[in-house]
């Protein structure tokens, strides 16, 4: 199984990156976990133009990665779930993509294209923190699915 986490972000945090690598390493027994950061001049410019332009640029950046995958958008208005329910997202899937919205979130057309829309919490997280929480839940979900003792 291949799991990819896409973010719109321009900077790194060494401490969070180290923790993400730990989850990547732990997840290897269950899946290939990849983190894909997208950011370029057009994304930066669109964010200065306003909410609609930014959301459109996020959709344009992410849509090429939708093919042959189960695509999950993370959005504050998405469905909340416990870890056992989250683990069922991995059932019968060979590739899952998680998309974390940019600073302005997603437009409705993007959310409608996604196979699922979930929320990690009603709270708003920075991209870095959301990515870390998601990485832990991916490992936890796969541990549950594979009867690994981590989730207990």
WORAQUI-V358235 format. One record per residue. N is the residue number from 1. OMEGA is omega in degrees with one decimal (* if undefined). NEAR is the number of other ideal C-beta (glycine too) atoms within 8 Angstrom. D_CENTER is the distance of its C-alpha to the mean C-alpha in Angstrom with 1 decimal. Layout:
N|OMEGA|NEAR|D_CENTER  N|OMEGA|NEAR|D_CENTER
This chain:
1|177.6|10|15.6  2|177.5|9|13.0  3|178.0|14|9.2  4|178.8|14|7.3  5|-177.9|15|4.2  6|177.4|13|5.5  7|171.0|12|6.9  8|-179.6|14|10.3  9|-175.7|8|12.3  10|-176.2|5|15.8  11|-179.9|4|16.7  12|173.7|5|16.2  13|-174.2|7|17.3  14|-179.0|6|19.2  15|179.2|6|18.9  16|178.1|12|15.1  17|177.9|9|15.0  18|177.9|8|17.6  19|177.1|10|15.8  20|178.0|12|12.6  21|176.3|8|15.3  22|178.9|8|16.9  23|175.5|14|13.9  24|-178.9|12|13.8  25|-179.7|7|17.5  26|-176.8|9|17.6  27|-175.5|15|15.2  28|-179.9|9|17.5  29|-177.5|6|19.9  30|-174.4|11|17.4  31|168.3|11|15.1  32|-179.0|8|14.2  33|-175.7|14|11.0  34|176.8|9|10.3  35|-177.0|11|8.6  36|178.1|9|9.4  37|178.2|9|10.6  38|173.4|10|12.3  39|176.5|8|15.2  40|-176.6|6|18.8  41|-178.6|5|21.9  42|176.3|7|21.2  43|178.9|15|18.0  44|-179.2|10|19.9  45|-177.9|8|22.9  46|179.5|11|21.2  47|177.7|12|19.9  48|-178.1|6|23.6  49|178.4|7|24.7  50|-173.4|6|23.0  51|-176.2|6|20.4  52|179.8|7|21.1  53|179.9|10|21.2  54|-179.3|15|18.0  55|177.2|14|16.1  56|-179.9|10|17.9  57|176.8|13|17.1  58|-179.7|16|13.3  59|179.8|12|13.9  60|-179.6|7|16.3  61|-174.3|10|14.1  62|-172.2|12|11.3  63|178.2|9|13.8  64|-178.3|6|15.4  65|-176.1|12|12.5  66|-172.9|9|12.8  67|174.0|5|15.9  68|-178.9|3|16.5  69|167.1|10|13.1  70|-170.4|10|11.9  71|-177.1|13|9.3  72|175.5|14|7.2  73|173.9|14|6.8  74|-178.1|14|6.2  75|-177.9|12|9.7  76|-179.0|7|12.6  77|-179.7|5|14.7  78|-179.1|11|12.6  79|173.4|7|14.0  80|-178.6|7|14.2  81|174.6|7|15.0  82|-174.8|5|16.4  83|178.3|11|15.3  84|176.4|7|17.7  85|177.1|7|16.5  86|-177.5|12|12.8  87|179.7|12|14.5  88|174.6|8|16.0  89|-177.2|12|12.8  90|-178.6|11|13.7  91|173.6|6|17.3  92|178.3|2|18.8  93|176.3|9|15.8  94|177.6|4|16.1  95|177.6|11|12.9  96|174.1|14|9.5  97|172.7|14|6.8  98|-179.9|12|3.3  99|177.5|14|4.1  100|-176.3|12|4.7  101|175.5|11|8.4  102|-176.0|11|11.2  103|-177.8|6|14.0  104|179.1|9|15.3  105|-177.1|8|12.5  106|171.8|12|12.7  107|-176.6|10|16.1  108|-178.1|6|17.2  109|177.6|7|17.6  110|-179.4|15|14.0  111|178.2|11|13.2  112|178.6|6|16.2  113|-179.5|8|15.1  114|177.1|11|11.9  115|-179.3|5|13.1  116|175.5|11|11.6  117|-178.2|12|10.5  118|176.5|14|9.7  119|175.1|12|10.2  120|-176.2|9|9.9  121|172.0|7|13.2  122|177.0|5|15.7  123|174.7|4|15.7  124|178.8|3|14.0  125|169.2|9|12.3  126|178.5|5|12.3  127|-176.9|10|9.3  128|-178.6|9|10.6  129|177.3|9|11.1  130|179.6|13|7.9  131|178.4|14|6.4  132|178.0|12|9.6  133|179.1|11|9.6  134|179.2|13|6.5  135|178.1|16|8.3  136|-179.2|9|11.4  137|174.3|11|10.6  138|179.1|15|9.7  139|179.9|14|13.0  140|180.0|13|14.7  141|178.9|13|13.9  142|175.1|14|15.2  143|177.0|12|18.1  144|-177.8|12|19.0  145|-175.9|11|19.0  146|178.2|8|21.2  147|176.4|4|23.4  148|-174.7|10|22.6  149|-177.7|5|24.1  150|-172.0|8|21.2  151|-176.5|8|20.2  152|*|3|23.8
